[in-house]
């Protein structure tokens, strides 16, 4: 089984489960197998969700819109509170767009801190709103369909030919029984997020497979549409990072297993290209405003052109206050 502690993920085990399309768990003292979601399962889930949603409406549960209207009328959660979420979402969007224009490491790190803070605020505000709304048709349907799929994804054998429960058994299952299966599922399956799948691709043991990822049949024996969603992601991310490594040979070793930092590095390289000039035979260049750590980050040799004396020489021996401040920032 795979540990779901993000700092202690066994990526070899994660890779094995990705390839097989299932995860082994211990259930009632024996091995059981959780099938990974496929695109066809997703279609089934949507149909089941609609059924649960209709059932909730017939029982008199409010829709999300109805619940928000009630909260607004009572002054508990108003459109002004919703605007706070929208404000943070707009800020987050601007911060992400701004980061795409940066190439200096200090500025990128600062932008990442702002993005993380905005994400935390959005989650906090959305959590408050969801708690105040209480049960809705949407929440009920999402919860029931999630439980329904999880129980239906539990198999007795690793070939996934014998489900653990028949449909009539699922229909009669108690809440405690279903909660136990959901808990096991979340513990095992929670590790399969996009970030960890990307990290699998960046592990040393995956590198021999990287050249073959352009052809899906080289990686899996099944047609594309029969693959699990996680398997499709594995192929996509393998192709993406293969392309990055082929085009950016100076990626620092310290970030080669960190997908987010690699993407930041690539964006920084692209933006820095517009600012690079005066290449010498050693590949040295001038980046106005860059410091030593920025040159190290970009894999570029720092040159004498970046010194204050060199900048003064460029200005013919004279610099006004604006020129001086610009030079000192470098």
N, C-alpha and C positions, 0 to 999 in steps of 0.2 A: 504494500500500500504506500501511497505517496503522502509525505508530510505536507500539510497545507500552510505551515509557517513559511511566510514569504521569504524570510532570510535563510531558510534551511530546506529549500526544495531540492529533491534528488532529481536532477534533470535527465539522467539516464532512464530512471523509472518513468518519468513523464514522457519521454520519447517513446518508450516501449508501449505505453498505453495509447499514445497518439497513433502509432503505427497499427496496433491491433484494433483500435476503435472501441475499446472497452476498458473499464477499471475494475480490478478485483477488490472486494470488500469482505469483511467477516460479518455474517448475518446469522443470528441464531446458532452460533457455534460452528458454522461451516462456511466454506467459500461460496460467494455469490458474485455476479458480474453485472455491472452497470453499463448499458449500451450508451455510446455517445450520440448526441443529437445529430440527425441528418436533415437535409433540406426537405425531404418528404415528411419527416416527423414534424417539422415546423408547420407544414400545411395541415396536418392532422390536429395539431395543437390549436391552430386558429379556428378550426371548425368546432372543436370541443369548447373553446373559450366562448364562442358565440352562444352555444347552448347554455352554459353556466350563466352568462350575462342575462339572457332572457329569463332564466329561472329566478335570478335575483330580482329582476324588475317585477315579476309576478308576485314575489313575496313582499314587495313594497319597499325594498331598499332604494335610497336615493342615488341618482347618478352623480358623477363627480361635479357636473355643472350645478345640479340642484344643491349639493352640499356647500359648494363655494358661495352660492347665492345666499343661502341661509346664514353662513358665517358673516358675510358682508352686511346683511340686513341687521344682524345682531351686534355688529361692530367688533366682533371677535377677531376676524381676519378680513381685512378690507382690500379693495383694489389698490390702495396705497401700499399695503404690505406686499401684494403681488408685484408692484412696481419696483420694490427693493430687490426682488429676485431678478427681474428683467434688467435692472441697473447693473447688478453683478454679472449677469450673463453678457451684457454688452461690453462691460469692462474686460471680462475674460476674453471675449472675441477680439477686442482691440489689442490686448496684451499678447495674444498668440500671433496676430498679424504683425505687431511691432517686432516680436522676436525673430520673425522671418527675415527682417531687414538688418539684423545685427550680426557682427562677426567678431567683436571683442569679447573675450571670455568673461570678463567681469560683468559686462552688460547682459550677456546671455544668462549668467547665473542669477543676476538680479531679476531678470524677466521671469525666470523659472520660479523664483520665490514668490513673485506677484501672482503668477498663474496658480500656484498651489494654494495661496491664501484665498484667492477668489473662489476656487473650487470648494474649499472648506466652508466658506460663507454660504455658498449656494446650497450645499448639502445640509447645512444647519437650518437654513430658512425653509427649505423644502421639507425637512423632517418635522419642523414645527407645524407647518401647514397640514401635512398628512395626518399628524396626531390629532389636530383639531377637527379635521373632517370626519374622522371615525370611519365606520364601515360604509362602503359604497358598492354599487354594482360592479364597477371596474376592479376594485380591490378583491371583492369576493371571487369574481371570475378568474382573475390572475392567480389568486391563491389556490383555487380548486383545480385549475388547469395545470398548475405547476405540480401539485401533489399527484394529480392523475398521471401526468407523464412520467414522473419519477418512479411511481409504483410500477407502471407499465414497462419501464426500462430495466427493471430488475429481472435477471435471468439466472437459471440454475446451472447452465453449462457455458463454457467459454466460446462455444460455437454460436451462441445466441439463438438456439433453435427451440429452447423450452423456457417460457416465461415462468417466473416464480409464482405468480398468481393468475388465475383465470379471471375474466371480466366480472363474473358473478361474485367472486371472492373479493375483488376490489370494491365492488358496490356495497358489500356488507362489512367492509373493514372499519374498525373503530378509529376514532381520531387519534388515540394513543399509538395504535399500531402504525398508522400512516405517518405520524410525527416522528417515530423512531426511524422509519425508512428515509424520510426527508432529511433527518439529521445526519444519517450516514452518507447520504448522497451529497449533501453540502460539504461535509468534511472531506470527502474524496474528490468531488468534482470542482470544488471551489478554486483549486489550484490552476485550472485550465483557463486562465485569462489571456488576453492578447499579449501582454507584457511577458509572461512566462513562456508562451509559445515562441515568441521572438528570441528569448534567451536560449531556448533549446537549439535554435538554428545557429546561435553564436558560440555554442560550446565546441571545444576542440574535437570531441568525438564525432560531431556532425560534419566536420569539414570534408572528409572523404566523400560524403554524399552530395555536397554542394554542386559539383560540376554536372550532376545528372538531374537536377531539379527542374530544368526547362521542359522536360517531358514527363507528364504526370504518370505515364505507364512505367517509367523507370523507378518510380517511388511506390506505386500501388498497383495491384493487379486488377482492381475494379475500375469500371467507368467513372468518370469525374462525378456524375450526378448521384452515384451511389456512395460516395465518400461522406464521412462525417464532416460537419462544419469545421471541426478542429483540424481534420486532415487537409481540408482545402486551405485553411489558414496557414498550415505548415508549409504547403507548396508555395503559396503567395509570398510569405516572409522569406523563404529560402531564396526565391528568385530575386526579391528586393535587395537582400543583403549581398547576394552574389554580385549583382550589378554594382552595388556601392563599393565593394572591395576591389572590383575590377577597375573602377574609375578613380578610386581614392586610395593610393598605395601608402600614404603617410599617416593613416589613422593611428593615433597613439595607442600603444599596447594596453595602457591602463583603462581605456574605455571600450575595448574591442568586445567585451561581453555585456555592455550596457546599451540596449537599443535606443533609449531616449537620448543619451549623450552622443551616440553615433549620428542620429538624425540632426541634432544640434550642430555637430561638427560639419556635416555635409552642407547644411544651410549656411554656416559661417564661411566655409570655403567658397561657395557660390557667390556670396556677397563680397567677400574679400577680393575675388577676381577683378571686380570692377575698380578696385582701389589699388591694385598692384601695378607697379611700374619700375622701370630701370633694372630689369633683371640682369644680373651679372652671370658670369660663366658658372658660378657655383649655385645658381638658383636663388641668390640673395635678392631682396626687394625692399621697397619702402612702403610702409603702411602708416600714414599719418594718424596719430592718436594711439597707436599700438604700443604696448609695453612688452617687456621680456616674456612674461607668461603668455601673452597673446601670440607672439612669434612661435613659442614652443608648442602652443595649442594647435596652431595652423601648420606646424612643420616647416616653417620658413626661416631662413637664416636672417638674423638681424644685422643691419648694415650701419655704417657710419652716417648715412644720410639722415638717420633718425635723431642724431644728437643736436643739441641747441646750437653748437658751433656750425654744423653743417647747414642748419636752417638759416642761420644768420648770413652765411655765405650765399645762400640762394637769394636772399633779399638785398644783396649788394652791400652788406655791412650795416644796413639800417633796418630796424624793425619797430613798428608802432606797437601800441599796447595790445591790439587785437592779434597781431602776429605773434607777440611774445606769449600771450595766454595760450594760443593755439599750440605753440612749440612746447610750452611747459606741460600741457596735457599729454604730450607724447612721451 
